[in-house]
């Protein structure tokens, strides 16, 4: 019987170690981290990284645990559009800037709309691949709320291809993940995509 693979625990890194790593990158880039303009840069970058990658400390499922059942039997689509997010590509650590559209059909209970935005933020503030992030958001909502269906569409620009490599600006990537009735019912799918502006 094959042994189960367990994920290796990431060792803790101190603030000082993070700042030393940034100084090393500054030297590697050809600059002097001891010069006046760069003295505080390692501290600033480490602080920015804590903000950019704060999603690792968040539990997206927890945001969806508090729900409301007094909705007078409401069972139509709930959509939160244009949720702005900033993420980072796991291949080049370059920014991904975009919007997420999230919809679901309640199955007897709804969640506060700000919680949907927090789920997006929790996954965005990690090193990401857009396709994976789209699926993570949809699966989280489906697994916790157990709605009749979930739809997630993300439209984003990737600076790993606009500021390096092929240098193509003005290009955006669209990904979608449809579950339950959003996937199975063509009319539901079409209504959702029309509501979020995808033709």
Secondary structure, DSSP 8 states (H G I E B T S, - for coil): --------------HHHHHHHHHHHHHHHT--TTSGGGTTHHHHHHHHHHHHTGGGG--HHHHTS-EE--STT--SEEEEEEEEEEEEETTT--EEEEEEEEEEE-SS-EE-HHHHHHHHHHHHSSEE-HHHHHHHHHHHHHHHH--SEEEEEEEEEEHHHHSSTT---S--EEEEEEEEHHHH-HHHHHHHHHHTT--
